[in-house]
Amino acid sequence: MATARSTKPGSATPDPTPGSFFGVDVGETLGYFTECSGLAMEYDVVEYAEGGVNDFVHKLRGRMKFPNLVLKRGITHEETFVKWFLDCREKTVRRDLSVTMYGPDLTPIRTWSFAGAFPVKWTGPDLKAQSGEVAMETIEIAHQGLASVSQG
């Protein structure tokens, strides 16, 4: 139940949620990630200098653009992404994709859905036997835009 101050929907004064991890789904679970960037959108601005108007330049909204999603995680046995990436060698296989942010108690906080996503880059870990660090991989995914945002 939501209280006056809570991260849950319906609270009078919602607290920001610390991002614990992110689940990514493309019709099947792609995996869980510790970092996600590229959750952004913006319009191009087209400037039009009208003849005879010298005190300002018209600024018009242009096309919307979206950066690629960049996901980072520790290497696991999960291979859904690698199979999808390799399926795109001959022909781009676009899928609808959703990114769900989970809170500290593992409840879904918000889901961003993207249309027409396809993988464009995979970067494996730097392998150092003596470092003791988690082997991380980075996945980059292009898409046709943000389709929806939902809570919980």
N, C-alpha and C positions, 0 to 999 in steps of 0.2 A: 504494500500500500504506500502511496506517495505521501510524504510529509511536507510541511511548509518548505523545508530546504532538503532537496533530494535530487538525485540524478535521474529518477524515474519520471516518465511522462505524467502530467497532471499535477505536479508540484507547483505551488504558488510562486516559488523562487527557485527555479532549477539551477543546480550547481553544475559547473562544467565537469565532464567525465574524463578522468585520465585514460588515455588510450592504452589498453593492455596489449591486445593483439588483434589481428584482422583476419577474417576468413574470406576466401575468394571462391566463388562458385561460377561454373560455366555450364550448368546443366548437371554437372557432377562436381564434387569438391576438388578444387585445384590445389588447395592447401591452406595452411595458416601461416601468417607472416608477422614479423615483429616491427616492420616499418612499411609504410605506404605513403608515397608522395605522388603528386599529379592530380589530386582531387581539387581541380580548379576549372574555371571557365571565365572567358572574358570576350568582350566585343572588340573588333577592330574599330578604330575611329577614323572616319574619312573626313578630311578637311576640304572645304570648298570655299575658295576665295571669290566672292561675288564681285563682279566689276562695279566700281562706283561706291562700294562699301569698304571704307578703309579703317574703321575703328574696331572691327572684329572679323574673325574668320568663322564661317559656319562649321560646326562639328556635327557630323551625322553618324548614326550607328551603322556599322558595316556588318560583316559576317561574324558569327560566333566561332570561337576557336577553343580547343581543349588540348592540353598537353598530354603526353603519354603517361600512363600509370607506371610507376616504378615500385616494385615490391621486393623486400629483402627478408630472408629467413635463413635459419640454419639448415644445412643439408639433411634430408631425410630419405627414407626409402620410397617416398611418394613419387610416382613417375607420370602422372596425368599431364603435367605441363610439357615435359620432354616429348611425349607422344604427340601432343597437339602441335608443338613447335615443328617436329619432323613431318607431320601431316601437311604442313604449309610449304614444304619444299617445292612441290609441283604446282600447287594451286592454293591460294589463300583460303583458309577455312575460318570464316567469321562466326563468332558465337556471341550471344548476349552474356554479359558478365555482371556479377554483383560483388561488391565489397562490403562486408559487414564488420563494424567495429564492435568489439565485445568489451564490457566493463570488467572491473576487478572481480565481480561475483559471477562472471562468465555469461551474463545475460546480454542479448543483443541490444545495442544502444541506437545505432543508426545504420541504414543500408543505402548505399549508392548503387544504382543500376546503370549500366552502360550498354549501348547498342553497337552491334557490328565490331566486336573486339577481335584482335588477332595478335599473336606474339611477334615481336620484332627483334628482341635481343635477350640473350641469356649470358650471364657472366658467372663463371664458377669461382670457387674459393682459391685463395693463395694457399698452397699446401706447404706447411712448415711443421715438420714432425715434432719439434721441441717447443713450439709456442704454447701449447695447451689451450689455445683459443678455439671457439666453436667455428667450424667450417661454414662460411656463409655463401649463399648464392643470391644473385640479383636477377630479376625478371622484369622485362619492359614490355608493355602491351599498348598498342595503338587502338583507337576506337573512333566511332562516328559521333560520339557525344553522350552527355549525361541524359538518360531517359527518365529517371525518377529518383526521388529521395524519400525514404520512409523511416519512421521511428520504430524502435523495438523489433 
